[in-house]
Amino acid sequence: MEIEDRTETNLVAIRRTIYLAIQSSLSFEECAHKILKMEFAEKDYGEICAMIIDCCSQQRTYEKFFGLLGGRFCLLKKEFMEHFENLFREQYDAIHRLETNKLRNVAKFFAHLLHSDSLAWSVLSNIIITEDTTTSSSRIFIKIMFQEMAEYMGIAKLNERLKDPTLSPFFEGLFPRDNPKNSRFSINFFTSIGLGGVTDDLREHLKVSTIQLSQKIQAEKLAALNVDSSTSSSSDESSDSSSSSSDSDAKKKKKKKSKTSRQ
């Protein structure tokens, strides 16, 4: 009979080993070399990535060391990049549980992976910027992450990347076009954080859709007026015909009475 260990002793030992390797390293190259030299199993890659993010979030201020370390692992093996993509989604979904300092460090960490192209920009499909789908914590996270990317890349290059047609399906949540209310919210959000330039296309779309909506409303009103006028004219015609028929009936009755009186 095989005994299954559910105390997670091995997991704790792995995390302790990774933590000590990170804390004892002077550079991210040295740290990556130490961790890879330990020859962890592929099933433990997720713990390596999670431990890097945990150590990063625990710092008083963001240290570029962790961004460089995470980027190095992403470039070394595809499996590490996939784990960081999953962790991005998990961190964003649970962002309301993080303290402000941890939130800031995690946002800057992922901003580094994105602007250095260590992480696929498709992870941004997890973000939907509307009033109903965001919280104060998630908006702070998005704000810090995009401001950090703009600082490293520049507004022009960031805008160029966000307008890349091959990536546009992943940015539909960032710049929603489903209704004017959500479009305005996204425009106002990016403008408030100093990145209004990335919403130029969305502004143009909102302008065109607003004109089309007003034209549609006017057309519907005009159609309703035409229906009312046709209904009223038909009712007038029917009333005229009924009155004329009643007049003719009255005349016939009058003639009939005059004939009977003569007889």
C-alpha positions in Angstrom: 0.0 0.0 0.0 1.4 3.3 -1.1 1.3 6.1 1.5 0.3 9.5 0.1 1.8 12.6 1.8 -0.8 15.4 2.1 1.2 17.5 4.5 2.8 19.4 1.6 6.2 18.9 3.2 7.9 18.7 -0.2 6.1 21.9 -1.4 7.3 23.8 1.7 10.8 22.6 1.2 10.8 23.6 -2.5 9.5 27.1 -1.7 12.2 27.5 1.1 14.9 26.4 -1.4 13.7 28.9 -4.0 13.4 31.7 -1.4 17.0 31.1 -0.1 18.3 31.1 -3.7 16.6 34.4 -4.4 17.8 36.1 -1.2 21.4 34.9 -1.5 21.9 36.0 -5.1 23.6 39.3 -6.0 22.2 39.4 -9.6 19.3 37.9 -11.4 21.7 35.9 -13.7 23.2 34.2 -10.6 19.7 33.5 -9.1 18.4 32.0 -12.4 21.6 29.8 -12.6 21.2 28.6 -9.0 17.5 27.7 -9.5 18.1 25.9 -12.8 21.1 24.0 -11.3 18.7 22.5 -8.7 17.0 20.6 -11.6 13.4 20.9 -10.4 10.8 18.7 -12.0 8.5 20.3 -14.6 5.6 20.0 -12.2 7.4 22.4 -9.9 7.9 25.2 -12.4 4.6 26.8 -11.3 6.0 27.0 -7.7 9.2 28.7 -9.0 7.1 31.4 -10.8 4.7 31.8 -7.9 7.6 32.2 -5.5 9.2 34.9 -7.6 6.0 36.9 -7.5 5.5 36.4 -3.8 9.1 37.6 -3.0 8.6 40.6 -5.3 5.3 41.5 -3.6 6.9 41.4 -0.1 9.5 44.1 -0.9 8.9 47.6 0.4 9.4 49.0 -3.0 9.5 47.3 -6.4 13.0 45.9 -7.3 13.8 45.5 -11.0 15.7 42.3 -10.0 12.5 40.4 -9.9 11.3 41.6 -13.3 14.6 40.7 -14.9 14.5 37.3 -13.1 11.0 36.5 -14.3 11.9 37.7 -17.8 14.9 35.4 -17.9 12.8 32.3 -17.0 10.2 33.3 -19.6 12.9 33.4 -22.3 14.5 30.2 -21.1 11.5 27.9 -21.4 8.0 28.2 -22.8 6.6 26.4 -19.7 7.7 29.2 -17.4 6.0 31.8 -19.7 2.8 29.8 -19.6 2.9 29.6 -15.8 3.4 33.4 -15.6 0.4 33.9 -18.0 -1.8 31.8 -15.6 -0.5 33.7 -12.6 -1.3 37.0 -14.3 -5.0 35.9 -14.5 -5.0 34.6 -11.0 -3.4 37.7 -9.6 -5.8 40.0 -11.4 -8.9 38.0 -10.3 -7.7 38.2 -6.7 -6.2 41.7 -6.8 -8.8 43.1 -4.3 -7.2 40.9 -1.7 -3.7 42.5 -2.0 -2.5 45.5 0.0 -1.6 48.6 -1.9 2.1 48.0 -1.7 1.9 44.4 -2.8 -0.5 45.5 -5.6 2.0 48.1 -6.8 4.9 45.7 -6.9 2.9 43.0 -8.7 1.7 45.5 -11.3 5.2 46.8 -12.0 6.5 43.2 -12.2 4.0 42.3 -15.0 4.6 45.6 -16.7 8.3 44.7 -16.9 7.4 41.3 -18.5 5.1 42.9 -21.0 7.3 45.8 -22.1 10.3 43.5 -22.5 8.1 41.1 -24.5 9.0 38.3 -22.1 5.2 37.7 -21.6 2.7 37.5 -24.4 0.4 40.6 -24.6 -2.5 38.3 -25.1 -2.8 38.1 -21.2 -4.4 41.6 -21.4 -7.5 39.8 -22.7 -8.3 39.1 -19.0 -8.9 42.8 -18.4 -12.3 44.3 -19.2 -12.5 48.0 -18.4 -16.1 48.9 -17.6 -17.8 50.3 -14.6 -19.3 46.9 -13.7 -16.3 44.7 -14.3 -13.7 46.7 -12.4 -13.1 47.6 -8.8 -11.0 50.3 -7.2 -8.2 47.8 -6.7 -8.2 46.5 -10.2 -8.3 50.1 -11.6 -5.2 50.9 -9.5 -3.5 47.8 -10.8 -4.2 48.7 -14.4 -3.2 52.3 -13.9 0.2 51.4 -12.4 0.9 48.7 -15.0 0.1 50.9 -18.0 1.9 53.9 -16.6 5.0 51.8 -16.0 4.8 50.4 -19.5 4.4 54.0 -20.9 7.5 55.1 -18.9 9.7 52.3 -20.4 8.3 52.2 -23.9 7.0 55.8 -24.4 3.5 56.7 -25.4 4.1 56.4 -29.1 5.5 52.9 -29.0 2.8 51.8 -26.5 0.1 53.2 -28.7 1.6 51.5 -31.7 1.6 48.1 -29.9 -2.0 48.6 -28.7 -3.1 49.3 -32.3 -1.3 46.2 -33.7 -4.1 44.5 -35.8 -2.7 41.0 -34.9 -3.2 41.8 -31.2 -6.4 43.8 -31.4 -8.7 40.9 -30.5 -6.9 40.7 -27.1 -7.5 44.4 -26.4 -11.3 44.4 -26.9 -11.8 44.5 -23.2 -9.4 47.4 -22.7 -11.3 49.5 -25.3 -14.9 48.2 -25.3 -17.1 49.1 -28.3 -20.3 47.2 -27.3 -22.1 50.3 -26.1 -21.3 54.1 -25.8 -21.4 53.9 -21.9 -18.5 51.4 -21.7 -16.6 53.3 -24.4 -16.8 56.6 -22.5 -15.8 54.9 -19.2 -12.6 53.5 -20.9 -11.8 56.8 -22.5 -12.3 58.7 -19.2 -10.2 56.1 -17.3 -7.1 56.3 -19.6 -7.4 60.1 -19.8 -7.5 60.4 -16.0 -4.2 58.4 -15.7 -2.5 60.5 -18.4 -2.7 58.1 -21.2 -5.6 59.5 -23.2 -3.5 59.2 -26.4 -4.1 55.5 -26.6 -7.9 56.0 -26.9 -7.8 57.9 -30.2 -9.4 55.1 -32.2 -12.0 54.5 -29.5 -12.9 58.2 -29.5 -13.4 58.2 -33.2 -15.6 55.0 -32.9 -17.7 56.7 -30.2 -18.1 59.8 -32.3 -19.3 57.8 -35.4 -21.6 55.5 -33.3 -23.1 58.5 -31.6 -24.0 60.1 -35.0 -25.4 56.8 -36.2 -27.5 56.4 -33.1 -28.9 59.9 -33.4 -29.7 59.3 -37.1 -31.4 56.0 -36.2 -33.5 57.7 -33.5 -34.5 60.5 -35.9 -35.5 57.9 -38.6 -37.6 56.0 -36.1 -39.4 59.2 -35.0 -40.0 60.1 -38.7 -41.4 56.6 -39.4 -43.7 56.9 -36.3 -44.9 60.3 -37.5 -45.7 58.9 -41.0 -47.6 56.0 -39.4 -49.6 58.5 -37.3 -50.4 60.7 -40.3 -51.5 57.8 -42.5 -53.7 56.5 -39.7 -55.3 59.9 -39.1 -55.9 60.4 -42.9 -57.5 57.0 -43.3 -59.8 57.7 -40.3 -60.8 61.0 -41.8 -61.6 59.3 -45.1 -63.7 56.7 -43.3 -65.6 59.4 -41.4 -66.2 61.4 -44.6 -67.5 58.3 -46.4 -69.7 57.4 -43.4 -71.1 60.9 -43.2 -71.8 61.0 -47.0 -73.6 57.6 -46.8 -75.7 58.8 -43.9 -76.6 62.0 -45.8 -77.7 59.9 -48.8 -79.8 57.7 -46.6 -81.5 60.7 -45.1 -82.3 62.1 -48.5 -83.8 58.7 -49.6 -86.0 58.6 -46.4 -87.1 62.2 -47.1 -88.2 61.4 -50.7 -90.0 58.3 -49.5 -92.0 60.3 -46.9 -92.9 63.0 -49.5 -94.3 60.3 -51.8 -96.4 58.7 -49.1 -97.9 62.1 -48.1 -99.0 62.8 -51.7 -100.8 59.5 -52.0 
